[in-house]
Amino acid sequence: MPNPGVGPALPMPEMFGGMGWAALLATTSLGHIIGILTIVLLDTYGIV
């Protein structure tokens, strides 16, 4: 993201590196997508 601090600020900006709400939502959404894909692939190969 070229401007992660654009938009409403988070309550403790120093804790989140100056990210705004949009950047936080984008990074957590990406983390959930990666996690779901990992679980599905591990289940496909019988590891989980």
C-alpha positions as CSV (number, residue, x, y, z in Angstrom):
1,M,0.0,0.0,0.0
2,P,1.5,3.3,-1.0
3,N,-0.2,5.3,1.9
4,P,-1.0,3.0,4.8
5,G,-1.7,5.8,7.1
6,V,-4.5,7.3,5.1
7,G,-8.0,7.2,6.6
8,P,-9.1,7.1,10.2
9,A,-6.3,6.4,12.7
10,L,-6.3,3.4,15.0
11,P,-6.5,4.1,18.8
12,M,-2.7,3.4,19.4
13,P,-1.0,4.3,16.1
14,E,2.5,3.6,17.5
15,M,1.6,0.0,18.2
16,F,0.4,-0.6,14.6
17,G,3.2,1.3,12.8
18,G,1.0,4.2,11.8
19,M,-1.5,2.1,9.8
20,G,-5.1,3.2,9.4
21,W,-8.2,1.0,9.7
22,A,-8.1,0.1,5.9
23,A,-4.5,-1.2,6.1
24,L,-5.2,-3.2,9.3
25,L,-8.3,-4.7,7.7
26,A,-6.3,-5.6,4.5
27,T,-3.5,-7.3,6.4
28,T,-5.7,-9.3,8.7
29,S,-7.9,-10.4,5.7
30,L,-4.8,-11.5,3.8
31,G,-3.7,-13.5,6.9
32,H,-7.0,-15.3,7.1
33,I,-7.0,-16.2,3.4
34,I,-3.5,-17.6,3.7
35,G,-4.5,-19.5,6.9
36,I,-7.6,-21.0,5.2
37,L,-5.6,-22.1,2.2
38,T,-3.0,-23.7,4.4
39,I,-5.5,-25.7,6.3
40,V,-7.3,-26.8,3.1
41,L,-4.1,-27.9,1.5
42,L,-2.9,-29.7,4.6
43,D,-6.2,-31.5,4.8
44,T,-6.0,-32.4,1.2
45,Y,-2.7,-34.2,1.8
46,G,-3.9,-35.8,5.0
47,I,-1.6,-34.0,7.3
48,V,-4.3,-32.4,9.4
